[in-house]
Amino acid sequence: MRAVAARTSEEGTEMSSDERQGVVIGVSRKEYVPRWLRVSFWACTGIAVAVAVRRAYALARPPSTAKPPLAALDAFFASHAVLTLAHILPALAFVTLAPLVVFRTSTGTAWPERLLLPLGGVVGLTAYAMSIDAFGGWVERSAVLFFNTLFLFSLVRAHRYLRAGEVLLQRRWMLRAVAILLGIATTRPVMGLFFATSRLTHLEPRQFFGWAFWIGFSINTLAVEWWLHSGERRLYAAANSARLNV
């Protein structure tokens, strides 16, 4: 979004801070978001909540009868129960607050973003800790190190821009962080596909768990980047329109 100031400078005058905030509010209220992207966001949110609740319940009341693949996963997380809870509970709170950030319509409602920073920090740090003994081995560990670092980097950048009053840049980086974290939900259908084809591929959960991480998180990261960059053109148009109408 740094290019906003540069382009407006070439065309005339730069937008003031109030103008930038006004554009953000206007765009967030009526910006074009493809239906598939909205559906995907809510689907990922629902899956993430369901996964976190299911894992917490499994830790509190271990299932006595479970299919062998799920039993192996349950046993693995049960052996790291405290760390798992320290990871999934803040993640559950983060995902629950995320819609207030993604669909906010006022720059005066900054408290969700301020809560997401500490929650996201705990999620990221515990993710690093869990990757030390990753269920999917080095493939899962490499995915966690890459995408978790990108998540924390995006979160810190969003917080810095929030403190600086750079609303456009803050929103851009926060959306990145939210999308990356929701990548954990996208891994679930990918894992389901691996489970469904395991009789043909003869792959065990430990063998495809890490690849599911790479695929799921990559899908979300690429999708949000595509949407952000395609939205820049609409933002420039909205800024120019707002200036012309003054």
URHU-V823867 format. One record per backbone hydrogen bond with DSSP energy under -0.5 kcal/mol. NH is the residue of the N-H (numbers start at 1). CO is the residue of the C=O. If there is no record, write none. Layout:
BEGIN
{{NH CO} {NH CO}}
END
This chain:
BEGIN
{{4 1} {5 1} {5 2} {6 2} {7 3} {8 4} {9 5} {10 6} {11 7} {12 8} {20 16} {21 17} {22 18} {23 19} {24 20} {25 21} {26 22} {27 23} {28 24} {29 25} {30 26} {31 27} {33 31} {37 34} {38 34} {39 35} {40 36} {41 37} {42 38} {43 39} {44 40} {45 41} {46 42} {47 43} {48 44} {49 45} {50 46} {51 47} {52 48} {53 49} {54 50} {55 51} {56 52} {57 53} {58 54} {59 55} {60 56} {61 57} {71 67} {72 68} {73 69} {74 70} {75 71} {76 72} {77 73} {78 74} {79 75} {80 77} {81 78} {84 80} {85 81} {86 82} {87 83} {87 84} {88 84} {89 85} {91 87} {92 88} {93 89} {94 90} {95 91} {96 92} {97 93} {98 94} {99 95} {100 97} {101 97} {101 98} {102 98} {103 99} {104 101} {109 106} {110 108} {114 110} {115 111} {116 112} {117 113} {118 114} {119 115} {120 116} {121 117} {122 118} {123 119} {124 120} {125 121} {126 122} {127 123} {128 124} {129 125} {130 126} {131 127} {132 128} {132 129} {133 130} {134 131} {137 134} {139 136} {140 136} {141 137} {142 138} {143 139} {144 140} {145 141} {146 142} {147 143} {148 144} {149 145} {150 146} {151 147} {152 148} {153 149} {154 150} {155 151} {156 152} {157 153} {158 154} {159 155} {160 156} {161 157} {162 158} {163 159} {164 160} {165 161} {165 162} {166 161} {167 165} {170 166} {171 167} {172 168} {173 169} {174 170} {175 171} {176 172} {177 173} {178 174} {179 175} {180 176} {181 177} {182 178} {183 180} {184 181} {185 182} {186 182} {187 183} {188 185} {189 185} {190 186} {191 187} {192 188} {193 189} {194 190} {195 191} {196 192} {197 193} {198 195} {200 197} {201 197} {202 198} {207 204} {208 204} {209 205} {212 208} {213 209} {214 210} {215 211} {216 212} {217 213} {218 214} {219 215} {220 216} {221 217} {222 218} {223 219} {224 220} {225 221} {226 222} {227 223} {228 224} {229 225} {230 226} {231 227} {232 228} {233 229} {234 230} {235 231} {236 232} {237 233} {238 234} {239 235} {240 236} {241 237} {242 238} {243 239} {244 240} {245 241} {246 243}}
END
